[in-house]
Amino acid sequence: MRRHTFEPEHEQFRDSVRHFMQAEVAPHVDRWRAAGVVDREVYLKAGAAGLLCTWADEKFGGAGIEDFRFEQIIIEENIRHGDIGFYINLHSNLVAPYIAKLGNEEQQARLMPAIVSGEKILAVAMTEPGTGSDLAGMKTRAEDRGDHWLLNGSKTYISNGILADVIVVAARTDPASKHGLGLFLVEGGMEGFERGAKLNKMGLRSQDTAELFFNDVKVPKANVLGEPTMGFRYLARFLAQERLVAAIGSMSAAQTAFDLTLDYVKERKAFGRPIGTFQNSRFVMAQMRAELDALQCYIDQSVLALNASELTPEDASVAKLLASELEGKVMDNCVQLHGGAGYMDEYRICRMYQDARISRIFAGTSEIMKEIIGRSLGLDDRKLG
Ligand SMILES: Cc1cc2nc3c(=O)[nH]c(=O)nc-3n(C[C@H](O)[C@H](O)[C@H](O)COP(=O)(O)OP(=O)(O)OC[C@H]3O[C@@H](n4cnc5c(N)ncnc54)[C@H](O)[C@@H]3O)c2cc1C
């Protein structure tokens, strides 16, 4: 189905983003996968091309366009023609908003220009060895020491963990309250801040995921985002956008897998005819096409709702849940339709299958999405006597 939410200016922008991804990202994917990390320079190139934080204020080098369709296009084109391991959406849409929307004027002026240009790469660190879904179980703590906060603890599975120059770190600030949480800007080179080795993963091979350690790190007061006890409220503020970003990525990956599989089943022959012409293949492709089209409408409408500040966390959780589950199903079907070739690393579908598995886990697991949606229906067991 033709998508109806884009204007001609979006389509022009899509062409230029596609060109960037094909020229500056795609040629490096094999090398990045072998290295387990992308080149820093790709962020600088994306910044120079105006592809980082399109929404950022012009005084910081952004385009000042508060239309999430442009960011949607960047995410989609990066996944289709670039590299899912180039985590441009983490930088632009999951971390930079914390600094741009919660940071004070001094923090914004100090950091945003280098974030928009790609000189400073971003990460966000919530998850710990002992807790992920249940953030209230976080152990990393920060103590107020007058002119600074003293940070101690560790984080794990942190995307951009090796490359990041600035990391938004969540830490407990009030021992008396489960929900007293602060967000701290930890910068590369701060004494006591160390990075572990790159973690070896099932997929996302070019994405540097790492453990981070904080041993008596003195975080200046100037590096606290907002109020140091309001972290939970701040996290909730950005959840809808974060989940929609994940959903957009899942849909783009699923649609890309579908398209390359359609080409494959038209080409590949068995029993004297293209495998796509077997009734089973045709039905599997038809079912996927139907589900992809229907869900894409929901995602596109969610982007418009986000633009209108009307996207609720529950709506975004629906998008994330359904898109990541559909992505998993589509990848599995597409590998099956490729036969043995689908199990070979040289075929893109093999890599996509591995990359897709994380979508149902990170940015909130499918089970947590169901909890959020279920509770919004008035089915909250926490409210039972
Ligand atoms: C490649 C990768 C990149 C990541 N990037 C980042 C990052 O940049 N920053 C960051 O902070 N984190 C990151 N994460 C961490 C990710 O967000 C967590 O792994 C995820 O939130 C799940 O937490 P967990 O691993 O502790 O699983 P757990 O919370 O231990 O969950 C294990 C299982 O229990 C289920 N479960 C938990 N609670 C409930 C419940 N209440 N009801 C029903 N089922 C439940 C879960 O759904 C899951 O199936 C990343 C992880 C990976 C693998």
The ligand as an SDF file (V2000), in Angstrom:
LIG
                    3D

 53 58  0  0  0  0  0  0  0  0999 V2000
   22.4390   -5.4340   22.1390 C   0  0  0  0  0  0  0  0  0  0  0  0
   21.8760   -4.7380   23.3420 C   0  0  0  0  0  0  0  0  0  0  0  0
   21.9390   -3.3500   23.4220 C   0  0  0  0  0  0  0  0  0  0  0  0
   21.4560   -2.6950   24.5630 C   0  0  0  0  0  0  0  0  0  0  0  0
   21.6170   -1.3390   24.6730 N   0  0  0  0  0  0  0  0  0  0  0  0
   21.3400   -0.7350   25.8680 C   0  0  0  0  0  0  0  0  0  0  0  0
   21.6960    0.6250   26.0970 C   0  0  0  0  0  0  0  0  0  0  0  0
   22.2320    1.3100   25.2120 O   0  0  0  0  0  0  0  0  0  0  0  0
   21.4480    1.1660   27.3120 N   0  0  0  0  0  0  0  0  0  0  0  0
   20.8540    0.4540   28.3120 C   0  0  0  0  0  0  0  0  0  0  0  0
   20.6500    0.9950   29.3950 O   0  0  0  0  0  0  0  0  0  0  0  0
   20.4930   -0.8530   28.1340 N   0  0  0  0  0  0  0  0  0  0  0  0
   20.7310   -1.4620   26.9300 C   0  0  0  0  0  0  0  0  0  0  0  0
   20.4160   -2.7800   26.7390 N   0  0  0  0  0  0  0  0  0  0  0  0
   19.7590   -3.5150   27.8100 C   0  0  0  0  0  0  0  0  0  0  0  0
   18.3000   -3.8650   27.5100 C   0  0  0  0  0  0  0  0  0  0  0  0
   17.5050   -2.7030   27.5300 O   0  0  0  0  0  0  0  0  0  0  0  0
   17.8770   -4.8990   28.5570 C   0  0  0  0  0  0  0  0  0  0  0  0
   18.5700   -6.1010   28.2560 O   0  0  0  0  0  0  0  0  0  0  0  0
   16.3760   -5.1380   28.5620 C   0  0  0  0  0  0  0  0  0  0  0  0
   15.6960   -4.0090   29.0830 O   0  0  0  0  0  0  0  0  0  0  0  0
   15.9700   -6.3640   29.4030 C   0  0  0  0  0  0  0  0  0  0  0  0
   16.5490   -6.3080   30.6590 O   0  0  0  0  0  0  0  0  0  0  0  0
   17.3550   -7.5870   31.2200 P   0  0  0  0  0  0  0  0  0  0  0  0
   18.3520   -7.9760   30.2110 O   0  0  0  0  0  0  0  0  0  0  0  0
   17.8460   -7.2460   32.5860 O   0  0  0  0  0  0  0  0  0  0  0  0
   16.2840   -8.7270   31.3010 O   0  0  0  0  0  0  0  0  0  0  0  0
   15.3580   -9.0510   32.5530 P   0  0  0  0  0  0  0  0  0  0  0  0
   14.7250   -7.8140   33.0550 O   0  0  0  0  0  0  0  0  0  0  0  0
   16.1290   -9.8900   33.5100 O   0  0  0  0  0  0  0  0  0  0  0  0
   14.2360   -9.9350   31.8660 O   0  0  0  0  0  0  0  0  0  0  0  0
   14.3960  -11.3390   31.6100 C   0  0  0  0  0  0  0  0  0  0  0  0
   13.0390  -11.8890   31.1550 C   0  0  0  0  0  0  0  0  0  0  0  0
   12.0630  -11.6870   32.2100 O   0  0  0  0  0  0  0  0  0  0  0  0
   10.9430  -10.9930   31.6840 C   0  0  0  0  0  0  0  0  0  0  0  0
   10.3710  -10.1060   32.6730 N   0  0  0  0  0  0  0  0  0  0  0  0
   10.9950   -9.1750   33.4480 C   0  0  0  0  0  0  0  0  0  0  0  0
   10.1040   -8.5060   34.1900 N   0  0  0  0  0  0  0  0  0  0  0  0
    8.8740   -9.0100   33.8800 C   0  0  0  0  0  0  0  0  0  0  0  0
    7.5350   -8.7120   34.2820 C   0  0  0  0  0  0  0  0  0  0  0  0
    7.2740   -7.7670   35.1790 N   0  0  0  0  0  0  0  0  0  0  0  0
    6.5260   -9.4300   33.7420 N   0  0  0  0  0  0  0  0  0  0  0  0
    6.7770  -10.3990   32.8280 C   0  0  0  0  0  0  0  0  0  0  0  0
    8.0170  -10.7080   32.3870 N   0  0  0  0  0  0  0  0  0  0  0  0
    9.0420  -10.0190   32.9030 C   0  0  0  0  0  0  0  0  0  0  0  0
   11.5100  -10.1840   30.5120 C   0  0  0  0  0  0  0  0  0  0  0  0
   10.4790   -9.7890   29.6260 O   0  0  0  0  0  0  0  0  0  0  0  0
   12.4990  -11.1630   29.9060 C   0  0  0  0  0  0  0  0  0  0  0  0
   11.8250  -12.0650   29.0880 O   0  0  0  0  0  0  0  0  0  0  0  0
   20.8550   -3.4470   25.5960 C   0  0  0  0  0  0  0  0  0  0  0  0
   20.7660   -4.8410   25.4930 C   0  0  0  0  0  0  0  0  0  0  0  0
   21.2940   -5.4770   24.4060 C   0  0  0  0  0  0  0  0  0  0  0  0
   21.2640   -6.9930   24.3770 C   0  0  0  0  0  0  0  0  0  0  0  0
  1  2  1  0
  2  3  1  0
  2 52  2  0
  3  4  2  0
  4  5  1  0
  4 50  1  0
  5  6  2  0
  6  7  1  0
  6 13  1  0
  7  8  2  0
  7  9  1  0
  9 10  1  0
 10 11  2  0
 10 12  1  0
 12 13  2  0
 13 14  1  0
 14 15  1  0
 14 50  1  0
 15 16  1  0
 16 17  1  0
 16 18  1  0
 18 19  1  0
 18 20  1  0
 20 21  1  0
 20 22  1  0
 22 23  1  0
 23 24  1  0
 24 25  2  0
 24 26  1  0
 24 27  1  0
 27 28  1  0
 28 29  2  0
 28 30  1  0
 28 31  1  0
 31 32  1  0
 32 33  1  0
 33 34  1  0
 33 48  1  0
 34 35  1  0
 35 36  1  0
 35 46  1  0
 36 37  1  0
 36 45  1  0
 37 38  2  0
 38 39  1  0
 39 40  1  0
 39 45  2  0
 40 41  1  0
 40 42  2  0
 42 43  1  0
 43 44  2  0
 44 45  1  0
 46 47  1  0
 46 48  1  0
 48 49  1  0
 50 51  2  0
 51 52  1  0
 52 53  1  0
M  END
$$$$
